[in-house]
Amino acid sequence: QVQLVESGGGLVQAGGSLRLSCAAVGSIASTNVMGWYRQAPGKQREMVATITRGMINYGDAVKGRFTLSGDMNKNTVYLQMNDLKPEDTGVYYCNTQGMSGVGVRFNYWGQGTQVTVSS
């Protein structure tokens, strides 16, 4: 009943920027966690940035370059990615956790959006 709508991925040269957007739509009573994870070919999925109870956490590889923001009341988050590097290439997945409008806790993942950084 809850879906994540992701956008903003694409192809960019090293040093460039991209802005990812994620919006959770459906019957939502409250959202407790929202954020982004990524997975490069042949590698394990890693946390990029999340916000939980007002606390924002960043993965070590993106600290100082990426910024997470959004409107939690509208169940929407944005990931501003600056100074992109080839190692940032991968599929980026939005994740959200909370309580649905029918009283069920949820943990949903978006379909993923491709980010490719070339040198």
Rosetta blueprint (number, residue, H / E / L):
1 Q L
2 V L
3 Q E
4 L E
5 V E
6 E E
7 S E
8 G L
9 G L
10 G E
11 L E
12 V E
13 Q E
14 A L
15 G L
16 G L
17 S L
18 L E
19 R E
20 L E
21 S E
22 C E
23 A E
24 A E
25 V E
26 G L
27 S L
28 I E
29 A E
30 S E
31 T E
32 N E
33 V E
34 M E
35 G E
36 W E
37 Y E
38 R E
39 Q E
40 A L
41 P L
42 G L
43 K L
44 Q L
45 R L
46 E E
47 M E
48 V E
49 A E
50 T E
51 I E
52 T E
53 R L
54 G L
55 M E
56 I E
57 N E
58 Y E
59 G L
60 D L
61 A L
62 V L
63 K L
64 G L
65 R L
66 F E
67 T E
68 L E
69 S E
70 G E
71 D E
72 M H
73 N H
74 K H
75 N L
76 T E
77 V E
78 Y E
79 L E
80 Q E
81 M E
82 N L
83 D L
84 L L
85 K L
86 P H
87 E H
88 D H
89 T L
90 G E
91 V E
92 Y E
93 Y E
94 C E
95 N E
96 T E
97 Q E
98 G E
99 M E
100 S E
101 G L
102 V L
103 G L
104 V L
105 R E
106 F E
107 N E
108 Y E
109 W E
110 G L
111 Q L
112 G L
113 T E
114 Q E
115 V E
116 T E
117 V E
118 S E
119 S L
